[in-house]
């Protein structure tokens, strides 16, 4: 039986009740989509580095694997295909969701059967394929969510999505690392792949949202989304918006790109990272994100970008403090310090991500959801997939402490652009 959902009709315009925004099935669908989207990315960020490090692969090679995430940056190139095609009887969005989720389960399970010390080329092919399919899944889940939510639900819905996205990181970043200390990696990967099943079941249960029909030609699917955005915003404003989407999370994306390697270099074991570091970040991220969603309902997206952005910038300095202490055996005091740094980082990044995703959703025209959303989120993914590939070289050159100071400095330009794209006192309905 499908969960019938109608997009943008359930919540009336005007000042919404927080309870009405939170307590509906659309929020559960957003959370499920966030978990399913987040799991493959955190395999890149947490699980693959630890797996390769266990085979004594050097840090520059591991960091260079961030280039395998380039499909997240270029996904807008094939987003028009997702907008244009699909099995009509099953649903345009659900077709792509089901196909990508089945493929992700198979690819994740397969990667662990390879050896980084002997089969690097097959691993590169498998990891790039994983990124491509995962990016395609993100395209369709983002489009589905935008078509599902009313304007008044964007803050809370996207907050739940982002926090479920981060909760998914506990599987590759905590459960997998704990298991890897006890069983072989070739069994860990299939176990992690099984956590994609709830998303697949959700896809089978939900109904296609009521939205505009698919573009009639591939030309319209490719050209119209870009022309509409440039016409609506104007070239100068459009350029500022795109620059903001790239820069807002640049500093914290670089900061956390090699987090697992940083913890290992500071003297923590894989099990300590799995139990303390990852779980210490869970509840601050979830609670902070939920509060952030509630605050966005009342504050508006613009003010949330400012307030949450400041917390996000300050949280990077916690890593600098930990690096300043230097590596040493992990006693109880060190574990508390690690938990505090990770908890505050999770709070800051969770809040900042929720506000940015809500801003992106607001900027997207529902008539061209998949392509515009993919373009905007691709820009936000550039630091993670391209810039982060060079963080290993930077770290080896300047050391961890100076690296985190650099990340803090790089977080500031995005905040300055808020003066133009999201003034604190003005709450805009669209870009």
N, C-alpha and C positions, 0 to 999 in steps of 0.2 A: 504494500500500500504506500503510495507516495504522500509526502507532506506537501500539500498544496500551498504555494506562497505567491502572493501577488505583490509586485514591486511598487513601492512608493504610493501606496493607497491607504495603509492602515493608520498612519499617524497624521492627524490634521495639522495644517500649518499653524504657526503662532508659537507661543511659549509651551513646549511640551512638558508633560509630567515625566519626571525621571523614572518613576516606576513603569510607566507605559513604554518608555524607550527601552528599558532593560528587560522587562518580563515578557518577552515574546520569542517565538521559535526562530525568528530570523537571527537573533543573537547567538543561539546554539549553533546554527549553521555557520555563522562567521567564525566561531571558536573552532569548530571542526575543520574548516578550511585553513585556518591559521596553523593548526597542528600538522596537517598534512603537507602544507607548503614548507613549513620550517624544518621538518625532519631531514630532507635531502641536503639543505644548505648547511646544517650543523654537522652533517657527516663530513663535508668539506672542511669546516672550520675547526672541529674538535677531534673527530675520529680518524680521518686520514692522516693528519700529522702525527698522532700518537702511534698509529699502525706503522708508518714509515720509520719513525724514530726507533721503534723496537727492532727494525732491521738495520739500524745504524746509518740511515740515509742522512746526509748533511743538511743543515738548516737552510742553505741557499736553494737547494733542490726542492725541499719541502715547500718553502715560501713561493717558489716559482710555479707551484701547482695552482696558485691563485689564478694564473692565466687560463686554466681549464674552466674557470667560471665565466669566461667571456660571453657565453650564450645569455647569461643574465643581463649583460649590457646591451646586446644586439637583438634582444627578443622582439623589439618593435618591427624588425624586418619581416618576420613571418606572422606577426600578430594579425595582419589583414586576412590571412588564410583562416585563422581561428574565428574571425568576425564573419567571414563569408561562407564557410562550409561547415557541414555537420549533418548527422542523420536526423531528418526532420521528425520522424516518428518517435525517436528517443529523446530528442532535444539537442539543439545546437551546442549549448554549453556542456551538457551532461555527456555528450559524445566524446568531447576532448578530455573531460575530467576522467572518465572511465579508462580511456585508452592510455593516458599518461600514467595513471596510478598503477595499472597492471604492469606496464613497462618498468616503472621505477622499482617495484617489488623484485622483478627478475634481475635487473641490473645490480641493485644493491647486494643481493644475495651472491651474485656471480663475482663481484670485485674481490671479495674475501678469499676466493679460491686461488688467487694469483699471488706471486711472490715479488715484492718490491726489489729484492736484490738480484732477481733473475729474469723477470718479465716486465720491465719498465714500459716498453712500448705498448703491449696489450693493456697495461694499467692506464696509460695515457688515453688510449682509445675508449676504454670503458668509462673513465672519469669524465671525459668530454661528453660522451653520450649521456651520462647521468645528468650533467649540467644542462644539456640541451633539452632533455625530456622534462627535467624539473622546471626549467624556465618556461616551457610551454604550459606546464600545469599551472604555474603562477599566472600566466596570461589569462587563462580561462577562469581561475578561481577569483582573481581580481575583478574581471568583467562581471562574473556572476554576482559577486558581493555588491558591486556598484549598482547593478540593475535591481538588486533585492531590496536595498535600503532606501528609506525616505531621507530627505535632506536633514531632518532633525535627528535622524538615527546615525548619521555618518560618524560623529565623534565616538559614541559608545560602541557601535559595531566594529569600527576599525581598531578601537582600543582592545576589544576582546580578541580580534584577529591577531593583533601584534603580540598580545600576551600569551595566547595559545601557541603562537609561532615560537616564542621564547621557551615556553614549557617543553616544546618538542626537543629543544636542545639538551634536555636532561637525558634523553635516550642515547644519542651518540656521545655526549659529553660526560655522562655520569654512569649510567647503566652499562654501556659498552666498555668503558675503562675498567670498571670493577670486574666485569666478566673476563676481560682480557688478562687480568692477573690470575685467573683461575682456570680458564679454558683456552683453546687455540683460537686465533683470530678467524680461522676459516669457519668456525661455528658462530662467532660473534656477529658477523655480517648478516647471515640469514635470520638470526633472532631479531636484529634491528629492523630488517626488511618487513617482518611481521607487524610492526607497529604502523605500517601504512594501511593495514586492513580496515581500521575504523573509518578512515576517509573514503575508502572504496565503498563500504557499506552505506555511508551517508549519501554518496553519489547515487546509489541505487534507490534510496528512499525519497530523496527530495524531488520536487517537480521543477520544470523549467520556469524561471520567473517571467512574468508578463513584461515585455519590453518591446522596443522598436524591432521591426523585421530586419533580417540580414541584408547587407548591401546587395544590390542586384547584379553587379559586375565586380570583378576583381579590381578594375580601375578605380571605381568609386570606393572600394574598401581600402585602397592604398592612398589615394590622393585626398579625398574629402576630409578625413580626420585632421591632417596637417593643415589644410587650407582653412578649415573652420577655426582651429585654434589660433592661427596667425591673424585671421580676420577679426576674431572676437577680441583678442588681447592687444593687437597692434605689435609690430615687429620689436620695438624697444622694450615694451612690457613683457612680451613673450620671452625675449632673450634674458631678462632679469629673472623671470620665473624659472626658466630652465637652469640658469646659473645657481639659483638658490637651491633647487632640488639636488644639484650635484654637490654643493658645498656644505649644506646644513649638517650632514652626518659624516663629513670627511674625517674629522679628527677622531671621533670615537670609533669609526669603522677601522681606521689604521691601528688604533690603540688595542683593539680586541682581536685583530687579525691573527696574531701569533700568541694568544693568551695561554694556550696549553703549553707551548714551548717555554714561555716565560715562567710559568709555575714550575715546570720541570727544572729549569735553570736556577730557580730560587731554592731548590732542594726538596721540593715536595714530591712524594711518590704518586703514581697513577691512582692508587686507591684513595689517597688523601685528596687529590684533585677531584676525583669522582664523588666522594662523600661530602667533603667540606666545601670546596670551591663552588661546585655546581649547585648543590642544594642551598647554600647560603644565598645564591642569587635567585632562587625560585620565588620565595614568598615576597621579598621586596618588589620583584618584577610584577608578580600577579596582583598584589595589593595596591602597589603604586599605579599600575596600569588601569585597574578597575576604578580607583579614585580619579585617575586622570580622565577616564571616560566620563565619569559623573561631572567632573569639573568642566569638561569641554561642553557638556550640555548647557551649563549655566554661564561659563566664561566666554564661550565661543572659541573657534579654532585659532584666530589671530593671537589672542592673549595667551592661549595655551602654548603656542609656538615660542613665545618669548620666555615665559616662566619655566617651561620644561626644558627649553634650550639652555638656560643658565645652569640648571641642575646637571644637565648632560655634560657641559664643559667642565664644571668643577669636579665631576666624578672621575675624569681622566687623571687628575692630580693624585688620586689615591694610588694609582699604579706607580706613579713617580715616587711616592713615599715608600712603597714596598720595595722598589728597585734601589732606593737610597739605602735601605737597611742591608741590602746585599744578600747573597745566598748563605744559608746556614741550616743545620739540622732543624727539622720542624718540631719544636716543642709546643706546648699548649698555647703559649703566648703568641707564637708565630701563626698558629692555626686560627686564633681569634683575629689577628691582624688581617690574615687572608680573607676570612669570612666577612669582616667589616668592609674591606675594599671591594670585594665582589658584590656584596649586598648593595652598597651605594651605587656602584656602576650599573647594576641591574635596574635599580630604581630610575637613575638618570636616563639611561639608554631606552628603557621601556617607555618612559613618559615621552621622550623626544621622538621615538619611532611612531608612537600612537598619533601624536600631533601631526607629524609629517605625512603619514599615510592618509589621515583625514583631510589634510590640505590637498593632497594629490587627488583624492576622490572628489572633493569639491571642485577642483579645476577641470575635471573630466566632463565632457558633454556626454550624457547617456546615449546619444545617437551613435557615438563612435567609441563605445566603452573600451573594447579590448585593445584597439590600436593606440588610442591616446593614453590609456592607463599603462600600457606596455612601454610607450615612449618615456613617460615620466618616471616610472619605476626603474627603467633601464639607466637613466641618468643617476638616480639615487644609488644604483648598484655599481657604478663605475669605480668608486673608491675601493669597494670590496673585491672586485674581480680584476682590475687593472693596476691601480695604484698599489694595492697590497702585495702584488707580485714582487715589488722592489723593496718591501719592508725588511726582508731578510738581509739584504745588502746594507741598508741603512743601519740596522741594528748592529751588524758586525763592524761597521765603521765607527759609529758614535757611542755604542753601548745602550743598554736598556733605559737608563735614567734620562739621558739627553733625548732619546727617541720619544719618551712620553712627554717631555717638555715641548718637542716639536709638534706632537699630536694636539696638545693644548692650543698652541698658536694657530694651527690649521683649522681649529674649530671656530675661530672668531669671525672670519669673513662671512660665513653663512649667517651668523647672528646679525651682522651689520646690514645684510641685504633685506632683513625683515623690515627695516625702515621704509623700503619701497614696496615690497610685495605683500606684506601683512602688517600694516601699521597697528600699533597696540590699541589705539582708541577706535579703530574702524573694523567692523566685522562685515566682510564682503560675502556675497552669496556665490560668486564665481570670479575667476581671474579676469 
